[in-house]
Amino acid sequence: MAHSTQPSDAKQPCQPPALARTPLFELSAELNAKMTEFSDWEMPVQYTGILLEHQAVRANAGMFDISHMGKFTVGGKDLISRFQPLVPSDLGRLQPGEAQYTVLLNAAAGILDDIIFYYQGADSTGTQRGTIIVNAATTVRDKAWLMTHLESTGIQFQDLTKEKVLIAVQGPQATSSLQRFVEADLTPVKAFGHIEAPVLGEMGFLARTGYTGEDGFEVMLDPPVGVKLWRFLLDAGVTPCGLGCRDTLRLEAAMALYGQDISDTTTPLEAGLGWVVHLDSKGDFIGRSVLEQQKREGVRRRLVGLQMQGRQIARHGYPVIHAGMPVGEVTSGAPSPTLGYPIALAYVPTHLAQTGQQLEIEIRGKTYPATVVKKPFYRSPSRLSKI
């Protein structure tokens, strides 16, 4: 009789934890989407191809499953005043139905995450309500951070990340494509505006925000309604899009990717996000003293846009060279399908951050010319008309 050479109590190889799947996963599988791991989620990277999906969003309408993103609700009679010390933006400016793109900071003014705070107003009891959307990679950390800072304030916090579907419908025809399934006129909703309205007969949350540089909406729904909406939009000719073209679209619009273009070692003033820092109109907040000093003295580096002068692609992590010396590092880079040439974002010393500055990118031991250009690389006419 053969005997096993492995003791019966020997430890078996550890299996990696299963990746999380959104309620729309099976719909992507039906479409034979190519899947990838992203922040512990199994997500579609492309359906018909990154280029085709990118062009669909720029010219018509595309839809993205972004249900992996963190979705929180907060409420309390003093919600706005309690939340003010946690962000550098003045949330007191918001009217019901408006939103603020902002950042969470550490004591050194490093960016813990970039978020959108949607203010939904107060009910008859004076309780103010808000919705917060955060990055998938930082959801767990953000939740713990927010709960720690809000635990003694009486603010109620709820995590809806795995309870809701989030679909982004983006492009010049996004609103008209979505409108037929929504029992409210979407036309009056301005950029960064939001409403609660019936979608396919069930209440949903619709925000005129996105991560593509195009006009469009992000729609939060219960999973059964989200599944129905995805199918209806697909039948209406809206192109399903994956994370691949989401990255090229946001890069053309010079929208920061957390963990690459911004992080807990970069401040909003360094990252070109000074417009979310409202030093003159609000009181103390985490990281304020550092930002005040940077405002007075200036920052030592800035995030700039780069246009490659050839066909070479500047990728994340590639060195930026000036006068033969490394002076910075590329944070994001890709060919621009819309513009027809490679583009990138990189941190460089402030004195080299002027438009027109000539730099070089080191790629596999050789250097290639690049020029500092204005951000964003691309502006959508359809989106500008809604602002």
N, C-alpha and C positions, 0 to 999 in steps of 0.2 A: 504494500500500500504506500502510495506517495504521501509524503508529509510536507506541509508548508514550511518554508524556511523563514517565514515572517511570524513573529510572536502574535498571538491572538489579540493582545492589548496594544499592539503597535499603533502609533498615530497615523492615520491616513492623510494623504496630501490635502492641504487646505484648499477648498474651492473658493474662488473669488465670489464676493456677493453678487447676486443677480442685479442687473441694471434695472432701474425703474422705467416704467413705460407709461406714457400718457394715455388718457381714454381714447385718443385718436390713433393710437399705434396701429391697430388692425386695419384702419382705413389706408394708412400709408403702406402697409404690407400688401394690401390688395392691389395697390398701384405699382408694386415691385420697386418701391423706393430703396435706394442704397442707404443702409443704416450705419451709424457711427456712435461711439461712446462720447458723451459730452456731459461733464459734471455729474457722473453717476447715473445718467439717463441714456436710454437707447433712442436716438433721434434720427430722423431722415436728413441726410446730407444733400441728397439730390433725388429728383424723380426722373425728368426727361433729360436733364443736363444743366449744369450751372449756367452756361451762357444763355440758353433758351429761357431759363427761368428768370435770369437777370433782365433780359430784354422784355419779357412779359410784364414785369413790374414797372419798368421805365415807360413802356408804350401802352399798356392796357391795365391789367389787374392780376395780382398774384395773392395767394393766401399761404400763411405759415402757421404750423402748429407750434405755438410757444407756451404750451401748457406747463412746461418744465420750469418756467420762471416763478419766483416767489410771489405769493399773493396774500397780503395781509389786510385786515380791516382794523381800524382803531376808532374809539368813541369815548366821549366824556364831555362834561360841561365846559371844561377848560382845555379842550384838546389842542387848539392852536397855540395858546400861551405855554402849555406844557411841552409842546413839541419844538418850540422856537429855539431853546438852547441846544438842540441836537443837530441843527443844520445851520449853514452860513446864510441861507436865503431867508428873506422876510416873508413868512407864510401869512402874516397879518394882511398882506396885500390881496390875498385870494378872496374872491367872491364865490358863493356856491356855484358849482359847475365849472370851476377853473382848476388848473393844476400847475405844479411847479416841478421842473426838473431840478434836482439838487444832489447833494452828496452828504454822506456820513463821514465824519472826520475823527481821527485820533488826536491826542493832545499836541502832536507835532504838526497838525493840519494835513497829515497824510490821508489819502482817500481810502476809506474802508469799503465803500461801494458807491455807485451812482444809482439813484432811485428816482421814481416819479411819485410825488405826493398829490393825490387827487382830493380836493376838498368838496364834500358833498352837502355842506350846510348843516343847519341845526333843526331838530324837530320841535314839536310843540312844548317839550319839557326843557328846551335849551341845550339838549345833548348834541354836541357837534360830532359829525361822522366824517371819516376819511378812509381812503383806500391807498395802499402803498404797493407798488410793484418793484421788485428787486431782482438782481441777477441770480440765475440758477446756481452758479458756483458758490455764491455767498449766502444763500438762503438760510442755512442753519446758523451760520455765524451772525448774520443780521438779526435773525429772530432772537437769539440769546442776548445780543447787544441791546436791542430795542427794549426787550422785556426787563433787562437789568436797569436801564435808565428810566423806565416808565413805571416800575413796580410800586413805587411809593407815591405815585401821582393820582391814583384812582382812575387812570385811563384803562379802558378795556381793550384787550388785544386778542385778535383771532387769526389763526393761520389757516388759510383756505387753499394752500398750494396744491394739495392732492385732492381737493374737493371740487375744484372748478376747472373748466376748460378755458383756454385763452387762445383765440384765433386772431391773427393780424391779417387784415385785408388791405393791401397796399397797391397804389398805382393811380394813374389819371382816371381810370374807370372804376376805382374801388368803391366809391360812395354810391354810384348808380347801381353797381352790381349788388351791393349789400342792401340798398334801400328797399327793394321789393320784399324783403323778409322781416322788415322792422316796422312796427306800428307807430312810428313817430317820424316827423320830418327831420332828416339829418342835415339838410342844407344850412340851417342857422348855426349849427355847432361849429365854433371856430377852432383853429389849431390849439391844442392843449385844453379844449373844452371837453365836457363829458356829460352824458345823460344816463338815466335809468329808464328803460322802455321795454315793451314786449317784443321779443324776437321769436318768431314762429309760435306765438301765443304764450310764451313764458318770459318772465322778467329777466332782463339782462343788463349788463353794465357796458356801455359803449363809449370809448374815448378816442378823440381825434388825435392820436399820437402814433408813433411808429419808429422804426429803426432802419429805414431805407432811404430817407431823404425825399420820399414821395408823400403825396396826400394819402389819407386812408384812416382806418379805424382799427382799434384793438378791442375785441369783444370778449367779455367774460360771462360764461354761462354754466349752468349745470350740465354734466356730461351727456345725458341723453339728448338735450337740445343742441349741444355743441356738435354731436355726431350728425344730427339731422341737418344743421346749418352747413357743415362741411360738404355733405352729399349734395345739398341744393346748390351751393356755390359751384361745386364741380360740374353739375349738370348745366349751370348757367354759363359755363365757359371760363370760369376763373382758374388760373393755372396754379396747381399745387407747387410750392417752392420749399427747398430745404435750407439747411444752415450754410451750405456752400455759397449760394448767391446772396443770402442774407449778409454774409461777410463782405462780399465785393460791393454790394449796394451801400452798406453803412460806411465802408472805407471811402467810396466816392463822395459821400456826404460828410466825410471827416468826423464821423461820430465815434467816440472813444469806445474801445473794448476793454472792459475791466480785466485786470490781470496782465494786460499787455501795454496799452497806451496810458492807462492810469492804474495806480496801486497805492498801497499804504506808505510808499516811499515817495510819492509825487503829490504836490499840493495843487489845488484848483488853479492857482495863479500860474504855476509852471505849465499846467496842462491846457492853457487857453480857455479855462472855464471861469475867468474872472467875473463874467456876467451873472453867475449864480451867487456871488459873494456880495452881500449887501451891508457893508460895514457902517454906512451912514444912517440906516433906517431901522436898525434893530439893536438890541442889547447884547449881553454876553452870550457866547456859544463856544462849544468845544473847538479848540484850535484858533480862536480869534487872535490871541496875542502874536502868534507866529505869522498869521496873514497880515496883521497890521505892520509888523516889521518888514515883511516882504513888500508890502505896498509902499512903505517909506523908502526902503533901500533898493528895491528892484530885485528880481529873481536872477539867479545865476544861469539858468537854462530854461529853454522853452520847447514845447512840442510844436514842430513845424511840419508843413506839407512839403513833400519832395516829388519832383517830376524827373524820372530817369531820362537821360538824353539818348538812350539807345533802347534795345529790346531786352536788355538784362533786367531781371526782377530782383528788387531789394526785399529780402525776406526778414521776418522777425529775428532779431539778434545779430544781424550783420553790422559790422563796425562802420561808423561814419568817419571819413578821413578829411582833414584839411591841412595843407602844407606838409603832407607826409606823415601827420600824426593822428592817432585816433582821438576824436573829440566828442563822440556820442555813439548812439546805437539805434538802429531801426526798431520800431515797436510793432508796426504793421506794414505789410506791403503786398501788392498783387498787381496783375495786369488789370487795367480799367476797361471793361467791355464797352462802356459808353464812350469814353474818350479815345480809346485806341492806343494807349501807351501805358507803361508801368508807372504806378504811383506808390507813395509810401508816407508814413508818419515816422518822425524820429525826434529824439531830444538832442538839442545842440546848445552850446553856450550862447547866451543872449546876444553877444556881439556878432554871432554868425547867423542870427535868426531873421535877418531882413530879407524881404522878397528880392529875388534876383541873385542872392548869394550863391556862388559856385562851390560845390562840395563834391566829394567822391564817396562811393560805397565799395567796400571791400567784399568781393564775391569769390570764394574759392581761391584766395591768394592773389587775385588781381583786382585793380580798382577801375571803377566805371563812373563817368560824370553824372551828377545830379544837380538840379537847381531848386532852391527854395521858392515855393510858389504860395499864393494865397489859399487859405482854406475857406470854405470847402472846395474840393476839386470840381464838384458838379452841383448846380442849383436847379431844382425842378420848377418849371413854370407853373405846373398844376398845384404844387404845394405853396408856392409864394402867394398865389392868388387867394389862398384860404387864411393867411396869417393876418 
